[in-house]
Amino acid sequence: MANLMLLLLLISTSQFLHATSNKTPEPYVVYMGSINNKKDTSHLQMLSTIIPSEEKDRVTLIHSYSNAFKGFSAMLTEEEAAQLSGEDGVVSVFRDQNLQLHTTRSWDFLESEFGFGSQKFQPRFASDVIIGLVDTGIWPESPSFDDTGMSEIPSKWKGVCMEGIDFKKSNCNKKLIGARYYGNQPSSIHLPSNGTSTTPSRGSPRDDVGHGTHTASTAAGAMVLNASYYGLAHGAAKGGSPLSRLAMYKACSIGGCASSAVLKAIDDAVSDGVDIISISIGMSSMFQSDFLSDPIAIGAFHANQKGVLVVCSGGNDGPDPYTVINAAPWILTVAASSIDRTFQSSIVLGNGNVIKGIGINFSNLTHSASYPLVFGGDAAAQDTPASEASNCYPGSLDSRKTAGKIIVCVDSDPSVTRKVKKLVAQDAQTKGLILIDEVEKGVAFDSGSYPFSEVGNKVGVQILKYINSTKNPVATILPTVDVTGYKPAPVVAYFSARGPGGLTEGILKPDVMAPGVSILAASIPSKDIGTVPDGKKPSNFAIKSGTSMACPHVAGAAAFIRSSHRRWSPSIIRSALMTTAKTSNNLGKPLTNSSEGNANLHETGAGEISPVSSVRPGLVFETTTEDYLYFLCYYGYKEQVISAMAGTKFSCPRNSSPELISNINYPSISVSKVDGTKNTVSVTRTVTNVGPGNSTYSVTVEAPSGFIVRVSPEKMVFNKRWMKASYEVSFDVKGAKKGYGFGSLIWSDGAHIVRSVFAVNVL
């Protein structure tokens, strides 16, 4: 009886809380389609019809969207939002969600491997290209944003340099030509990897996280000689398009990014005159929204309509499949890879063995002194399971057993981050930490002045065997040195989100891969205790990892292409980057992943970008706005909704179905399901010749075992530039294994190689 009464109480409490939440106003976004959509109603008038008169103070807008698309954001109850969603002219209404941040040598690596990055390759119109970044703001004093030698600001620029409490108009210049900020930024969220912060600055475009400064300088930072992170990664730091202009749209803070602010930032950027928008943020893959409830997908669609390319990070929820985000077909989605540099923190064992671990530490330990070595599981606090102590759980270690020693911990429970493990080890008065972690071993963790090194499982077993082989095991951890020329590279980063897409498998995502591991770029001067080595001033640069870092590499490469071909559409630029991407590493072998196996297309997309090759792609796949509207038809949206997005009446084909998404004229091919017992599936593609007027292309097929792939015709003849030609590809998979098979079609005229990759799922 008592249990029944408790259950009834819990149910009634839950119902009360739900009813209360339904009546509590929250921020919502009301999306109303294209600005060409003639149905126009005052936003305030719409609000006044649904908000009770006694709450008239709520008849106000957080943001109004009117440049690239129409809509607004406001405080609404759940009931009011539902009522608005049925109003004429409203496409969708959704909660103002919190988006996450996705967090030098990288351009040198692209230059040495793929012929890119050198100043001599910068086209003469590079200074006309404007890259807008939706991020955490910018640190204008960084030398990466120096405008020495730059020409006058392009006349097409219509943006502003907003002043704030710590930001003046004079902080903008011919490099940083614009800066805006938006007021409704979340106040608490997890920092990106290696993120740092100072006291947040409200009402200012100034960066107080470091993320936006890092991404901006990666995309288009000026060349800075003798750049380094406290001596590591020393060299010339530069962006991918160092002559291009930058505009920052601060829609994010240390707490993340409000959907409504991100939408407003994209709307403003398009109106201001940017050519490319770089967005290193997104939703969690576990809570992906429908395309019309996703602020980035909505904003990017309309930016594309206006001729603006939107490049987005694919997310950091790898290595599991179905984790890639920002996967709408009108977005260029980027995966992250390593470069040929590693940060080596060597471990010297008492038996003389030297183990090459990974990590960034600026400790003062040397070869001359060793310290007792202890496994965390053997140093558990009273009543603490050894499994917790071995993982360096908070409160799990007995400092009487660890003080003055180097501790070895494992990462069998990834819920405890490396930063937390380090703090736990420090609190236990240890001399240093050796972490055994197979997953994260390739991404250097910055421990500041505290001795730290990370190894994989095989090497970790050697360390544990040594501990068990002697009564008095000892070791030391040496300060970090950077090692260049590392092989193999690039390698898919373990954190890089993988396809297939969670919303549709008919489009292959991610699109391309770019450097995103241990990237040196400009940042805010850190004041966090423990991150600045003893006797050093805060660095103007930082080393960060994430698809956040990969995204601006592609934005910079896209700016490079745009400056060479000023009339190319966003989809042509994307196609050029995809069809010229490299599928082999610096050993000349197929690309691999962090598990040391061959990478597949759901990890790499079309491959690692090769910007110089992409300037002369030969053939391109142009995906038009009409293609995207057909995609929305095939996905299942109603004609009325699609017409509102298009800004004109649009009719869907009668036979619209998700299977037809594979026929969208995309540079890659993805077929979500083929019956392996009886079906042959065909798709059609159309290419445009942007190479020499007279050229003949022949096709070569690279297909997985059991696939019979036929292409018709096998030759395409072009007699002028901008001439189009179509071909059909059929996949016979009767002899293939179940699951996805990956391959490519390679078109060549002897001078150009045009690779179109495919992924086909056999049921």
VOGU-3710 file (C-alpha; in Angstrom, 3 decimals, decimal comma):
1> manlmlllll> 0,000/0,000/0,000  2,817/2,372/0,923  4,578/1,617/-2,364  1,354/2,309/-4,280  0,910/5,661/-2,507  4,530/6,573/-3,333  3,998/5,652/-6,979  0,851/7,793/-7,180  2,714/10,686/-5,558  5,534/10,408/-8,099
11> istsqflhat> 3,083/10,301/-11,004  1,157/13,336/-9,759  4,405/15,256/-9,155  5,613/14,432/-12,670  2,305/15,555/-14,154  2,478/18,799/-12,169  6,031/19,520/-13,300  5,130/18,772/-16,926  2,068/21,006/-16,753  4,145/23,767/-15,184
21> snktpepyvv> 6,864/23,463/-17,845  4,206/23,708/-20,570  3,214/27,127/-19,208  6,723/28,471/-18,620  7,916/30,725/-21,465  11,120/29,556/-23,151  13,075/30,841/-26,154  11,692/29,482/-29,448  12,651/30,026/-33,083  9,866/30,645/-35,609
31> ymgsinnkkd> 11,113/29,916/-39,145  9,057/31,356/-42,004  11,004/30,394/-45,143  12,565/32,427/-47,928  12,464/36,219/-48,052  10,887/35,748/-51,506  7,893/34,098/-49,850  5,201/36,735/-50,375  3,171/35,815/-47,291  4,278/38,501/-44,863
41> tshlqmlsti> 2,878/39,208/-41,431  4,307/41,462/-38,749  6,197/39,331/-36,256  4,990/41,414/-33,337  1,422/41,196/-34,630  1,707/37,401/-34,728  2,918/37,351/-31,136  0,172/39,686/-29,937  -2,511/37,317/-31,247  -1,321/34,348/-29,165
51> ipseekdrvt> 0,223/35,891/-26,029  -2,359/36,806/-23,340  -2,919/40,530/-22,909  -1,900/40,391/-19,233  1,553/39,229/-20,434  2,009/41,896/-23,097  5,586/42,473/-21,927  6,424/39,228/-23,746  5,337/40,674/-27,083  8,928/41,346/-28,025
61> lihsysnafk> 11,537/39,718/-30,257  14,876/38,225/-29,263  16,014/38,185/-32,900  14,385/39,041/-36,214  15,547/37,368/-39,447  15,011/39,290/-42,665  18,078/39,151/-44,915  18,550/35,605/-46,236  15,319/34,169/-44,801  12,349/35,190/-42,672
71> gfsamlteee> 11,462/34,480/-39,069  12,090/35,495/-35,486  12,810/34,186/-32,008  10,781/34,992/-28,915  9,764/33,754/-25,461  6,852/31,329/-25,862  5,116/28,614/-23,890  4,842/25,141/-25,373  1,168/25,742/-26,115  1,870/29,069/-27,820
81> aaqlsgedgv> 4,628/27,500/-29,924  2,245/24,757/-31,044  -0,365/27,369/-31,922  2,138/29,402/-33,961  3,296/26,322/-35,872  -0,149/26,103/-37,439  -0,177/29,723/-38,598  -0,162/30,492/-42,302  3,375/31,219/-43,545  5,156/29,413/-40,678
91> vsvfrdqnlq> 7,441/26,577/-41,798  8,602/25,316/-38,404  8,780/26,274/-34,732  11,432/24,774/-32,464  13,068/25,365/-29,105  16,145/27,571/-29,014  18,627/24,745/-28,495  22,183/24,909/-27,195  24,776/23,932/-29,802  28,245/22,676/-28,883
101> lhttrswdfl> 31,702/23,872/-29,883  33,620/21,190/-31,773  36,826/21,344/-30,389  51,515/26,257/-38,482  52,325/22,826/-39,363  48,996/21,686/-40,812  49,287/23,961/-43,866  52,957/23,004/-44,265  51,847/19,358/-44,303  49,232/20,046/-46,964
111> esefgfgsqk> 51,872/21,969/-48,923  54,523/19,240/-48,741  52,117/16,401/-49,443  49,635/18,044/-51,778  51,341/21,212/-53,050  49,619/23,894/-51,022  50,127/26,587/-48,422  52,970/28,618/-49,867  52,449/32,358/-50,320  53,437/32,015/-53,965
121> fqprfasdvi> 50,274/30,010/-54,610  47,948/32,767/-53,393  45,890/34,114/-56,331  45,861/37,869/-56,919  42,149/38,108/-56,099  42,536/36,361/-52,731  42,067/39,669/-50,892  38,577/39,995/-52,386  37,340/36,847/-50,605  35,629/37,309/-47,231
131> iglvdtgiwp> 35,335/34,455/-44,740  32,717/34,817/-42,020  33,022/32,704/-38,873  30,190/31,946/-36,460  32,083/31,270/-33,253  33,147/32,560/-29,826  34,528/35,897/-31,017  38,053/37,051/-31,799  41,173/38,405/-30,082  42,002/41,295/-32,429
141> espsfddtgm> 45,467/42,005/-30,970  46,791/38,647/-32,224  49,550/39,090/-34,820  47,606/36,654/-37,004  45,164/39,479/-37,716  47,742/42,098/-38,659  46,758/43,887/-41,881  50,205/45,109/-42,972  50,392/45,238/-46,756  46,715/44,486/-47,352
151> seipskwkgv> 44,737/46,443/-49,922  41,557/48,432/-49,279  38,479/46,587/-48,032  36,367/45,256/-50,944  33,482/47,548/-51,873  31,019/44,640/-51,651  31,470/44,559/-47,854  28,364/45,936/-46,114  29,076/44,768/-42,576  29,968/46,570/-39,368
161> cmegidfkks> 32,508/46,479/-36,557  30,375/46,537/-33,416  31,827/48,133/-30,331  31,561/46,532/-26,915  32,787/46,985/-23,382  36,275/45,848/-24,391  36,170/46,122/-28,181  36,501/49,286/-30,281  35,948/49,973/-33,962  39,681/50,532/-34,201
171> ncnkkligar> 40,145/46,832/-33,353  38,954/46,072/-36,875  41,276/46,656/-39,813  41,837/45,544/-43,397  42,248/41,894/-42,277  39,536/41,737/-39,602  36,975/43,809/-41,474  33,885/43,064/-39,380  32,769/41,863/-35,970  29,316/41,360/-34,484
181> yygnqpssih> 28,053/39,858/-31,243  24,704/38,503/-30,079  23,369/38,784/-26,568  21,594/35,502/-25,756  24,569/33,159/-25,354  24,371/30,173/-22,983  26,397/30,467/-19,803  27,494/26,908/-19,117  28,645/23,989/-21,232  31,699/21,744/-21,427
191> lpsngtsttp> 34,798/23,362/-22,888  36,232/21,970/-26,131  39,381/19,874/-25,926  42,276/21,957/-24,589  39,874/24,913/-24,177  40,798/27,762/-21,849  38,934/30,799/-20,705  39,313/34,085/-18,936  36,572/36,143/-17,310  33,668/36,225/-19,821
201> srgsprddvg> 33,159/39,545/-21,582  29,487/40,366/-22,015  28,392/42,528/-24,906  31,505/42,349/-27,041  32,892/40,553/-30,118  36,019/39,783/-28,065  36,865/36,105/-27,642  36,960/34,888/-24,047  37,282/31,175/-24,879  39,977/30,987/-27,569
211> hgthtastaa> 37,970/28,836/-29,967  36,971/31,578/-32,428  40,433/33,137/-32,524  41,930/29,713/-33,283  39,500/28,880/-36,108  39,748/32,359/-37,664  43,546/32,305/-37,811  43,489/28,751/-39,220  41,242/29,832/-42,075  42,874/33,119/-43,039
221> gamvlnasyy> 45,447/34,247/-40,507  48,326/36,401/-41,707  51,780/34,853/-41,734  53,497/35,073/-38,336  57,176/34,138/-38,197  58,663/32,335/-35,174  55,273/31,265/-33,876  55,160/28,486/-31,296  53,435/27,178/-28,211  56,125/27,742/-25,577
231> glahgaakgg> 58,740/26,507/-28,046  56,718/23,605/-29,450  55,579/23,541/-33,098  57,984/26,389/-33,853  57,783/27,929/-37,313  55,717/30,252/-39,497  52,008/30,211/-38,641  49,579/31,139/-41,409  46,035/30,526/-42,511  44,955/28,692/-45,628
241> splsrlamyk> 44,140/31,922/-47,423  46,310/34,520/-45,658  45,287/37,361/-47,961  41,543/36,841/-47,467  39,454/38,995/-45,137  37,804/37,868/-41,913  34,498/38,738/-40,275  33,602/37,361/-36,853  30,038/36,686/-35,698  30,135/35,963/-31,983
251> acsiggcass> 27,111/33,739/-31,384  28,844/31,462/-28,863  30,361/31,685/-25,419  31,987/29,283/-22,995  28,450/27,922/-22,500  27,863/27,019/-26,157  25,732/28,662/-28,828  22,036/29,535/-28,840  20,235/28,358/-31,998  18,533/31,729/-32,426
261> avlkaiddav> 21,866/33,578/-32,257  23,474/31,210/-34,790  20,584/31,795/-37,189  20,892/35,565/-36,765  24,649/35,360/-37,349  24,176/33,471/-40,637  21,442/35,915/-41,692  23,730/38,892/-40,995  26,779/37,299/-42,640  24,919/36,767/-45,915
271> sdgvdiisis> 23,668/40,361/-45,873  27,132/41,698/-45,000  28,642/40,190/-48,143  30,738/37,220/-47,000  31,671/34,563/-49,568  32,192/31,629/-47,199  30,827/30,880/-43,720  32,823/28,598/-41,419  30,856/26,999/-38,558  32,713/24,777/-36,081
281> igmssmfqsd> 29,694/24,033/-33,910  26,667/21,761/-33,936  24,226/19,572/-32,091  25,084/16,383/-30,264  24,725/13,362/-32,554  22,441/11,816/-29,924  19,920/14,635/-30,281  20,002/15,451/-33,979  17,074/17,518/-35,175  15,051/17,258/-38,294
291> flsdpiaiga> 16,471/19,485/-41,057  13,763/22,111/-40,504  14,434/22,244/-36,763  18,188/22,568/-37,215  19,300/26,218/-37,225  22,525/25,511/-39,096  20,731/23,508/-41,805  18,110/26,259/-42,214  20,624/29,095/-42,324  22,976/27,209/-44,649
301> fhanqkgvlv> 20,164/26,442/-47,101  19,358/30,099/-47,570  23,021/31,129/-47,595  23,478/28,656/-50,440  20,554/30,251/-52,267  22,480/33,522/-52,081  25,703/31,980/-53,381  27,473/31,656/-50,017  29,272/28,388/-49,235  28,769/27,055/-45,694
311> vcsggndgpd> 31,485/24,779/-44,296  30,750/22,903/-41,052  32,546/20,549/-38,698  31,129/17,030/-38,693  31,275/16,651/-34,905  33,478/14,973/-32,294  31,310/11,990/-31,358  33,423/9,377/-33,170  34,526/6,693/-33,624  31,013/5,202/-33,632
321> pytvinaapw> 28,972/5,121/-36,865  25,919/7,335/-37,366  27,500/10,176/-35,394  28,185/12,722/-38,150  26,175/15,945/-37,869  25,722/19,055/-40,038  24,989/16,557/-42,792  22,470/18,407/-44,970  23,442/18,099/-48,658  23,844/21,884/-49,020
331> iltvaassid> 26,541/21,902/-46,284  30,208/20,999/-46,848  30,804/18,609/-43,922  34,344/18,070/-42,624  36,052/15,178/-40,812  39,316/15,527/-38,873  42,702/13,937/-39,503  46,203/14,009/-38,082  49,256/15,638/-39,656  52,854/14,419/-39,809
341> rtfqssivlg> 53,770/15,961/-36,456  53,501/14,400/-33,029  54,304/15,657/-29,539  56,536/13,106/-27,879  56,832/12,825/-24,107  59,277/9,994/-23,445  59,075/7,684/-20,440  62,393/6,304/-19,141  61,959/3,124/-17,076  64,390/1,947/-14,421
351> ngnvikgigi> 65,483/-0,967/-16,630  66,740/1,496/-19,247  63,841/1,112/-21,672  62,737/4,383/-23,281  59,076/4,487/-24,268  57,842/7,136/-26,692  54,596/8,392/-25,220  52,410/11,264/-26,411  51,573/14,418/-24,487  52,364/18,094/-24,020
361> nfsnlthsas> 54,155/18,792/-20,773  56,702/21,418/-19,790  58,015/19,719/-16,637  61,542/20,096/-15,291  62,177/16,344/-14,954  65,385/14,992/-16,517  67,223/11,722/-17,159  69,309/12,282/-14,053  66,582/11,489/-11,517  63,968/8,731/-11,335
371> yplvfggdaa> 60,932/8,380/-9,107  59,040/5,398/-7,678  56,471/3,991/-10,086  53,081/2,730/-8,880  49,955/1,374/-10,570  46,780/3,189/-9,546  45,014/-0,057/-8,664  47,714/-0,741/-6,077  47,268/2,665/-4,448  43,537/2,609/-3,760
381> aqdtpaseas> 42,145/4,545/-0,812  40,409/2,610/1,942  37,141/0,940/0,870  37,767/1,996/-2,755  37,597/-0,664/-5,507  40,889/-1,177/-7,325  39,041/-0,648/-10,619  38,253/2,938/-9,623  41,773/3,683/-8,438  43,232/2,212/-11,625
391> ncypgsldsr> 41,105/4,740/-13,568  42,159/7,666/-11,337  38,586/8,284/-10,169  38,174/11,364/-7,973  38,804/10,385/-4,336  40,037/6,906/-5,279  43,760/7,274/-4,475  45,535/7,093/-1,119  48,072/9,926/-1,115  50,168/8,035/1,456
401> ktagkiivcv> 50,784/5,438/-1,261  51,249/7,892/-4,135  53,050/10,976/-2,792  56,262/11,666/-4,677  55,635/8,808/-7,113  54,749/8,564/-10,784  51,361/6,898/-11,046  50,098/4,706/-13,910  46,373/4,808/-14,641  44,193/3,287/-17,341
411> dsdpsvtrkv> 41,170/4,583/-19,231  38,791/1,634/-19,172  36,064/4,080/-18,102  36,133/7,111/-20,431  33,594/9,002/-18,294  36,594/10,374/-16,373  38,410/12,750/-18,734  42,164/13,139/-18,998  41,947/16,541/-17,370  40,131/15,059/-14,374
421> kklvaqdaqt> 42,608/12,169/-14,104  45,459/14,675/-14,087  43,818/16,719/-11,320  43,178/13,551/-9,293  46,825/12,527/-9,651  48,014/15,999/-8,661  45,714/16,025/-5,640  47,280/12,707/-4,605  50,672/14,499/-4,549  52,110/12,409/-7,354
431> kglilideve> 55,207/13,383/-9,305  53,626/12,583/-12,665  51,007/10,547/-14,553  51,355/7,844/-17,201  48,001/7,129/-18,825  47,294/3,915/-20,738  44,599/4,813/-23,281  44,268/3,078/-26,635  41,584/5,451/-27,941  42,983/8,908/-27,209
441> kgvafdsgsy> 46,694/8,096/-27,459  47,080/9,906/-30,780  45,735/13,260/-29,568  48,194/15,037/-27,291  46,815/16,239/-23,964  48,253/19,492/-22,580  49,152/19,039/-18,905  51,086/22,305/-18,528  54,047/21,957/-16,175  52,825/18,661/-14,698
451> pfsevgnkvg> 54,718/15,581/-16,034  52,359/13,549/-18,219  52,618/10,964/-20,991  50,085/8,745/-22,724  50,592/5,334/-24,337  48,475/2,675/-26,014  47,557/-0,737/-24,642  50,530/-2,686/-26,067  53,084/-0,306/-24,595  51,038/-0,052/-21,421
461> vqilkyinst> 51,363/-3,791/-20,890  55,164/-3,417/-21,055  55,057/-0,773/-18,315  52,836/-2,893/-16,077  55,069/-5,945/-16,615  58,062/-3,876/-15,564  56,253/-2,732/-12,390  55,517/-6,359/-11,503  59,052/-7,561/-12,299  60,897/-5,661/-9,581
471> knpvatilpt> 60,443/-4,625/-5,973  61,376/-1,005/-6,615  60,158/0,098/-10,036  61,196/3,635/-10,992  60,726/5,947/-13,961  60,812/9,518/-15,151  58,765/11,477/-17,698  60,722/13,831/-19,933  59,475/17,215/-21,217  57,804/17,195/-24,618
481> vdvtgykpap> 59,603/17,530/-27,923  57,854/17,821/-31,263  58,681/15,300/-33,968  57,942/16,062/-37,630  57,865/13,715/-40,586  55,740/11,263/-38,606  54,283/8,358/-40,607  51,636/7,368/-41,447  49,779/10,638/-41,932  47,092/11,671/-42,358
491> vvayfsargp> 45,151/9,314/-40,088  41,449/9,687/-39,263  41,168/11,117/-35,738  39,474/8,831/-33,216  37,024/11,589/-32,207  36,034/12,500/-35,761  32,335/11,696/-36,253  31,484/8,932/-38,689  28,764/8,326/-41,224  26,326/7,168/-42,379
501> ggltegilkp> 24,113/10,151/-41,679  21,518/9,639/-38,988  18,780/11,475/-40,904  19,453/10,066/-44,356  21,901/7,544/-45,787  21,220/8,689/-49,336  23,954/11,353/-49,108  27,510/10,253/-48,238  28,820/12,187/-45,235  31,288/13,526/-44,202
511> dvmapgvsil> 32,340/15,106/-47,502  36,091/15,545/-46,990  38,784/15,275/-44,346  41,272/17,942/-43,195  43,851/18,434/-40,422  42,236/18,615/-36,991  44,693/17,040/-34,522  47,143/19,146/-32,485  46,784/22,255/-34,638  48,842/25,336/-33,752
521> aasipskdig> 46,984/28,602/-34,302  46,307/31,937/-32,616  44,446/31,997/-29,325  43,722/34,220/-26,353  46,504/34,621/-23,795  45,648/31,975/-21,199  45,571/32,910/-17,528  44,528/29,499/-16,231  46,735/28,260/-13,403  48,845/25,319/-14,508
531> tvpdgkkpsn> 48,676/25,948/-18,248  51,504/28,494/-18,428  54,976/26,997/-17,836  56,978/28,450/-14,977  58,786/31,651/-15,945  56,848/32,049/-19,219  54,391/34,699/-20,383  51,001/33,516/-21,709  51,336/32,353/-25,307  49,591/34,045/-28,240
541> faiksgtsma> 49,134/30,592/-29,757  47,535/27,329/-28,684  47,491/23,715/-29,812  43,940/22,389/-30,155  42,232/19,327/-31,600  38,737/18,711/-32,964  36,682/18,823/-36,126  36,437/22,497/-35,104  40,040/22,786/-36,267  39,474/20,795/-39,480
551> cphvagaaaf> 36,543/22,950/-40,603  38,485/26,240/-41,053  41,180/24,373/-43,006  38,495/23,591/-45,585  37,075/27,124/-45,375  40,559/28,473/-46,111  40,972/26,067/-49,016  37,555/27,066/-50,352  38,588/30,736/-50,188  41,702/29,839/-52,169
561> irsshrrwsp> 39,516/28,271/-54,876  37,005/31,123/-54,804  39,777/33,668/-55,350  40,872/31,769/-58,477  37,329/31,210/-59,778  35,199/34,070/-58,553  32,037/32,930/-60,363  32,048/29,340/-59,185  29,008/28,385/-57,139  29,260/26,853/-53,653
571> siirsalmtt> 28,501/23,380/-55,009  31,205/23,643/-57,694  33,772/24,572/-55,038  32,665/21,623/-52,909  32,830/19,292/-55,898  36,344/20,473/-56,754  37,527/19,745/-53,210  35,867/16,320/-53,153  36,842/14,933/-56,557  40,513/15,921/-56,155
581> aktsnnlgkp> 40,857/14,710/-52,546  43,673/12,263/-51,790  42,998/8,705/-50,656  46,570/7,718/-49,742  48,930/8,741/-46,926  52,577/9,838/-46,839  53,632/6,185/-47,165  51,736/5,930/-50,435  49,263/3,507/-48,858  45,486/3,769/-48,298
591> ltnssegnan> 44,324/6,113/-45,550  44,002/4,514/-42,119  42,036/5,226/-38,938  43,100/5,505/-35,312  42,633/1,731/-34,899  45,361/1,233/-37,541  42,923/-0,341/-39,999  42,092/0,914/-43,478  39,668/3,824/-43,249  36,345/3,698/-45,074
601> lhetgageis> 34,408/6,481/-46,764  32,138/7,011/-43,749  35,302/8,081/-41,923  37,178/10,034/-44,599  34,501/11,202/-46,983  36,082/11,631/-50,407  39,525/11,896/-48,758  42,050/14,487/-47,541  41,712/17,878/-49,217  44,297/18,835/-51,846
611> pvssvrpglv> 43,635/22,547/-52,476  46,016/23,176/-55,388  44,631/20,201/-57,328  41,111/21,430/-56,650  41,734/24,694/-58,517  41,871/22,637/-61,747  39,435/19,773/-61,171  38,634/19,168/-64,857  35,014/18,134/-64,273  32,616/19,241/-61,545
621> fetttedyly> 29,247/18,105/-60,209  26,974/21,102/-59,837  24,215/20,605/-57,272  21,562/23,261/-57,783  18,929/24,719/-55,459  16,401/22,701/-57,454  18,330/19,531/-56,553  18,093/20,462/-52,871  14,357/21,096/-53,201  13,950/17,655/-54,779
631> flcyygykeq> 15,932/16,258/-51,861  13,376/17,781/-49,487  10,595/16,204/-51,575  12,220/12,777/-51,458  12,865/13,150/-47,741  9,125/13,573/-47,199  8,398/17,268/-46,648  5,150/18,735/-47,923  5,064/20,878/-51,065  3,724/23,840/-49,085
641> visamagtkf> 6,754/23,772/-46,783  9,210/23,361/-49,653  7,582/26,211/-51,587  7,976/28,463/-48,558  11,679/27,614/-48,417  12,091/28,117/-52,158  10,244/31,446/-52,147  8,154/30,292/-55,088  5,664/27,522/-55,823  7,431/24,185/-56,181
651> scprnsspel> 5,910/20,857/-57,186  7,345/17,529/-56,050  7,480/14,480/-58,347  4,574/12,094/-57,793  6,866/9,152/-57,069  8,931/10,939/-54,389  10,548/8,488/-51,966  13,726/8,353/-49,826  15,338/5,907/-52,284  15,496/8,703/-54,884
661> isninypsis> 17,825/10,805/-52,709  20,737/8,829/-54,205  19,931/10,436/-57,569  20,620/13,998/-56,361  23,512/15,310/-58,467  26,078/15,017/-55,672  29,846/14,491/-56,208  29,706/11,203/-54,270  27,161/8,368/-54,403  25,432/6,697/-51,477
671> vskvdgtknt> 22,820/3,970/-51,882  21,199/3,207/-48,543  19,813/-0,224/-49,346  20,092/-2,773/-52,119  18,558/-6,234/-51,962  21,547/-8,477/-52,505  19,429/-11,367/-53,817  17,733/-9,744/-56,765  18,150/-6,004/-57,241  20,420/-3,933/-59,418
681> vsvtrtvtnv> 20,327/-0,240/-58,546  21,161/2,569/-60,957  21,904/6,237/-60,364  22,578/9,100/-62,752  25,106/11,918/-62,512  25,757/15,012/-64,633  29,176/16,646/-64,856  30,278/20,010/-66,212  33,580/20,541/-67,993  35,576/23,370/-66,411
691> gpgnstysvt> 38,828/22,253/-68,019  40,128/22,543/-71,601  37,515/22,929/-74,335  38,437/19,761/-76,208  38,835/16,792/-73,907  37,794/13,152/-73,645  37,342/11,432/-70,302  37,431/7,671/-69,763  36,308/5,904/-66,601  38,027/3,339/-64,396
701> veapsgfivr> 36,075/1,552/-61,680  37,459/0,564/-58,285  34,851/-1,763/-56,776  34,771/-3,994/-53,694  34,701/-7,770/-53,988  31,398/-9,150/-55,252  30,277/-5,882/-56,858  29,662/-5,561/-60,581  29,650/-1,852/-61,401  28,756/-0,701/-64,914
711> vspekmvfnk> 29,077/2,866/-66,208  27,335/4,084/-69,363  28,801/5,691/-71,336  32,376/4,776/-70,466  33,681/7,817/-72,347  32,556/11,428/-72,315  33,641/13,860/-75,048  33,615/17,631/-74,465  34,226/20,233/-77,179  33,876/23,367/-75,041
721> rwmkasyevs> 34,088/24,630/-71,475  30,909/24,515/-69,383  29,533/21,731/-71,568  27,558/19,156/-69,594  27,382/15,373/-69,970  25,508/12,677/-68,048  26,240/9,052/-67,229  24,500/6,187/-65,459  26,044/3,886/-62,874  24,509/0,498/-62,071
731> fdvkgakkgy> 25,419/-1,643/-59,061  24,877/-5,410/-59,273  25,554/-6,790/-55,790  24,304/-10,387/-56,027  27,747/-11,715/-55,082  28,572/-9,102/-52,456  28,722/-9,413/-48,674  26,044/-7,768/-46,576  26,748/-4,286/-45,300  28,356/-1,269/-46,906
741> gfgsliwsdg> 30,789/-1,669/-49,778  33,004/1,245/-50,809  34,615/2,137/-54,114  35,100/4,875/-56,684  34,685/5,916/-60,291  37,799/7,609/-61,667  37,381/9,767/-64,758  40,539/10,968/-66,502  41,514/12,805/-69,662  45,221/12,181/-69,077
751> ahivrsvfav> 45,730/15,531/-67,350  42,963/15,519/-64,724  41,785/12,839/-62,307  38,169/13,170/-61,196  37,291/10,712/-58,433  33,661/10,129/-57,468  33,450/7,791/-54,483  30,492/5,519/-53,703  29,036/3,658/-50,722  26,398/0,958/-51,310
761> nvl> 24,604/-0,894/-48,522  23,799/-4,522/-49,355  20,894/-6,000/-47,378
//
